[in-house]
Amino acid sequence: MITIKQLEAFYWSAELESFEAAAAHLHTTQSAISKRIQELETVLETELFDRSRRKAQIAPRAEELRGLAREVLTLTNRIMDMSRVRGGAPARFRLGVTDLTALTWLPALVQRVRASYPDVTVEPVVDTSVTLVEKLRKEELDLIIVPDAFRDIMLETIPLDMVEYSWLCSPSYDVGVDELDLRQLGEFTIIEQSSASGLGQLVSRWLREHNVVLNKIVSSSNLTASASLTFSGVGISYLPRRIFDDAIADNQLMVLHSRPALPRVPYVAAYDKSKANDFLRFIANVATETCDFTRPISAIYQPRRAAI
């Protein structure tokens, strides 16, 4: 018999191209993922992955199963969602996110909400985290997804993920080394997030704690702009590492290791405690299930093409 857990293990391993990443996404162990996939292969009497490759590369004949697994998991989620909201759903839902969420997993979140509640109009707003928090306080938004940089007893915060940030630069920006003492950053141009960014506030606070003074700064409140400036060789920036793995592998970006390393940044879903209801708790739960800050950003990174 095929189980939902087996299909989940197969689908997310195929999507994330990694048994380890699938285990993290499903909050289980890599050995459990491998066991479920092996069980599924036994039932279907076919290998689902090419294990000779470094990544979890799906076998060509398993592509049809990936589509079917997606349909089964979508229907399962919709059935589970029906039991989570006992009261009526609102006519409109105003969701605030920063550009990192917008460029990675926002589509998956919106699709999940629409699939479960087709009559709810989802109205996403993409802005800096400081602005999003202010709009939430003014009741202009219902729920926001931001770095956990704000302390407000009026807000209910639900942890989502810890995002790994790294110092990145273009190989054309001559640093001379790939490892720096943190205080050496003051010798270079640093592309930083503005004070309107919760991420920028967290990193600035962390640098001050380590007595680091940045002398040459280019400020940006937009991830796409920061990444574009970095690709162009303007300076060094701190960017979410996993979504730029392909650009690093293609030598369009290089990682600079600092001592100490940048801390991981916690992201949360937040809403006004006084407005709490089953629907907001449902959205927060769906956010924890769909949250994925690891997908490469194709809108920023364009891989080099071989000359013909």
Secondary structure, DSSP 4 states (H G I P E B T S, - for coil): ---HHHHHHHHHHHHHT-HHHHHHHTTS-HHHHHHHHHHHHHHHTS--EETTSSS-EEPGGGHHHHHHHHHHHHHHHHHHHHTT--SPPPSEEEEEE-HHHHHTTHHHHHHHHHHH-TTSEEEEEE--HHHHHHHHHTTS-SEEEEES----TTEEEEEEEEE-EEEEE-TTS--S-SEEEGGGGGGSEEEEE-TTSHHHHHHHHHHHHTT----EEEEES-HHHHHHHHHTTS-EEEEESGGGHHHHHTTSSEEEEEESPPPPEEEEEEEEGGG--HHHHHHHHHHHHH--TTS--TTT--------
